[in-house]
Amino acid sequence: MTGKTAIVGNGDGIMVFKAAGVDTFPAEDEKTAKEIIRKIAKEYQIIFLMEELALSLTDFLKRFDEEPYPVILPIPSASGSTGYGEQTLKSAMERALGVDILFNKN
């Protein structure tokens, strides 16, 4: 594995990532996204996943939490953020570091 990056998502929103050199995998539903992630998990270190798909795959994605790779990062789609990606990142940081250093809102 040499630092390959992919994005799994629906719509034209993933095509902008292709211009940046990210491998794109279109998935219109959760079932397709799950199958794609299973296939590419050993080949890619970073996998961006559109929040709408990540929300329904929460239990499936937990299996990747204990391994260093791939890092699966939920990102907002063109329709905007649901807040799921931020919450996932916050939880992961709290598990790893024991404190919330980025999103600490007083």
N, C-alpha and C positions, 0 to 999 in steps of 0.2 A: 504494500500500500504506500503510495507516494504523494499523499496530500490531495487526492482527488476530491472534488466538490460536486454535489448534485443538488437539484431541486425537484421536488415532487409536488405537483399542484395542478389546478385546473385553470382553464382560460388562457388568454394571451399574456397574462401577467408573468408567466414563467419565461417567456421568450426574451425579455429584456436581460435576463440572467445569462442566456445563451451568448449574447453579445459580449458579456464579460468573461466568457470562457468556462462557464458552469454548465455541466451536462444536465439537460432537461428531460424530465420524464412526466408526460401528461397523464393525469389521473382525474377522471370526472367524479369518482365516488370512492368511498372508504375501502371497499373491497379491492379495487384496482390499486389504490395507494398501498395497501397492506402487502399485496403480492409483489409490487415493485420494490418496496423496502426490503422484503425478504430476499429478493434476488440480488440487490445491489449492496446490501449491508457489509459484505466482506470486501468489497472493492473500493468503497468510498469512505473517507475519514469524516467528512462533514456532509450531512444531508439536511437541506432546508426543506421544510414541509409546511404548506399553507395551513394557517390556523383552523380553517373550517374542517379540514380533513383530520388534523391532529386532535381536535376536540373529541371526535368519535373514536379515535384510536388510542386513547389514554392508557388503557390497560395493556394493549399490545406494545406500546412504546416503553413501558416500564421495564421490559426485559433488557433494554439497552442501557439502562441506568448504571448497572454495575460493571460494565465494560468500558475501557477507555475509548474505543472506536466501534462504530461510528458515533459521532456526536449528532444527534437529531435535534434541530432547532426549529420550533414553530415560528413562522413569520406571518405578518399580515398580508392579506391579498389586496387587490385593487379596491375592494369595497371597504377597506379599513380594518383596524385592529379590533379584536374582541377582548383583548387584555390577556388572553390565554398564554401567549408567548412570553409576556413579561412575568406573569405569575409562575410559569414553568422555570424560567431562568432564576427568578428569586428563590424558589424552593430548592433548586439544585445548588445554588451558592450557599444557602443556609445549611444544607446537608454537608457540603464540602468544607466550609469554613467555620460553621457554628454561629455565624452572625450575618446580618444583612448589610453588606457594605455599599451596595450600589443604590438600592431603592429605599433606604432608610428615610422615611418621611415623618418628621416630627410634628 
